[in-house]
Amino acid sequence: MSDKQLEELIVQTINGAVATIPAYLEEIKENKQVLKVEDPKEFVYGIVMGMALGMSGAILSAQKEMPTPEDQIKVRDIVYKHIPDIRERIFN
């Protein structure tokens, strides 16, 4: 898989994760006593980042054998490049 294809898959994964933001914020609001979350947006940011990193790694491993440390760094770097957009979509 080319770097461009990998980035496109990661961006799709990020967009899918970001699409869940309103549902997660509502879920946290409804279950505030159980979840004990002080800042719902920070909590959702953690969920989205986990989804982006986890799903991207899973996609990569489905394409071939387990991702190498270099593959994992490449995924991390691509996801991290999109952090400003992710944060803007959650906090604004």
C-alpha positions in Angstrom: 0.0 0.0 0.0 1.4 3.4 -1.0 1.7 6.2 1.5 -1.0 8.1 -0.3 -3.4 5.2 0.0 -2.6 4.8 3.7 -3.2 8.4 4.4 -6.5 8.3 2.5 -7.6 5.3 4.6 -6.5 7.0 7.8 -8.4 10.2 6.8 -11.5 8.1 6.2 -11.1 6.5 9.6 -10.7 9.9 11.3 -13.8 11.2 9.5 -15.7 8.2 10.7 -14.5 8.7 14.2 -15.3 12.4 14.1 -18.8 11.6 12.9 -19.5 9.9 16.3 -18.7 13.0 18.3 -22.3 14.3 18.8 -23.4 10.8 19.8 -20.6 10.4 22.4 -21.2 13.9 23.8 -24.9 13.1 24.2 -24.1 9.7 25.8 -21.7 11.4 28.3 -24.3 14.0 29.1 -26.9 11.4 29.8 -24.6 9.2 31.9 -22.5 11.8 33.6 -23.1 10.3 37.1 -21.9 6.8 36.0 -19.0 8.0 33.8 -17.8 10.7 36.2 -16.3 12.7 33.2 -15.2 16.2 34.1 -14.6 17.4 30.6 -16.7 15.6 28.0 -14.9 17.1 25.0 -11.5 15.9 26.3 -12.9 12.5 26.9 -14.3 12.4 23.4 -11.0 13.6 22.0 -9.4 10.6 23.7 -12.0 8.3 22.2 -11.5 9.7 18.7 -7.7 9.5 18.9 -7.9 6.0 20.1 -10.3 5.1 17.3 -8.1 6.8 14.7 -4.9 5.1 15.9 -6.4 1.7 16.6 -8.5 1.4 13.5 -5.7 2.7 11.3 -3.3 0.1 12.7 -6.0 -2.6 12.2 -6.5 -1.6 8.6 -2.7 -1.7 8.0 -2.4 -5.1 9.6 -5.3 -6.5 7.5 -3.3 -5.5 4.4 -0.3 -7.6 5.3 1.4 -9.1 8.4 1.6 -7.3 11.7 2.7 -3.7 11.2 6.4 -3.0 11.8 7.5 -0.3 14.3 8.1 1.8 11.2 4.6 1.2 9.9 3.2 2.2 13.3 5.2 5.4 13.4 4.0 6.2 9.9 0.3 5.7 11.0 1.0 7.8 14.2 2.6 10.6 12.1 -0.3 10.7 9.7 -2.9 10.8 12.6 -0.9 13.4 14.5 -0.8 15.6 11.4 -4.6 15.7 11.6 -4.8 16.6 15.3 -5.5 20.3 14.7 -8.5 19.4 12.6 -9.7 16.8 15.0 -9.5 19.2 18.0 -11.2 22.0 16.0 -14.1 19.6 15.1 -14.5 18.7 18.8 -13.9 21.9 20.6 -15.5 24.5 18.2 
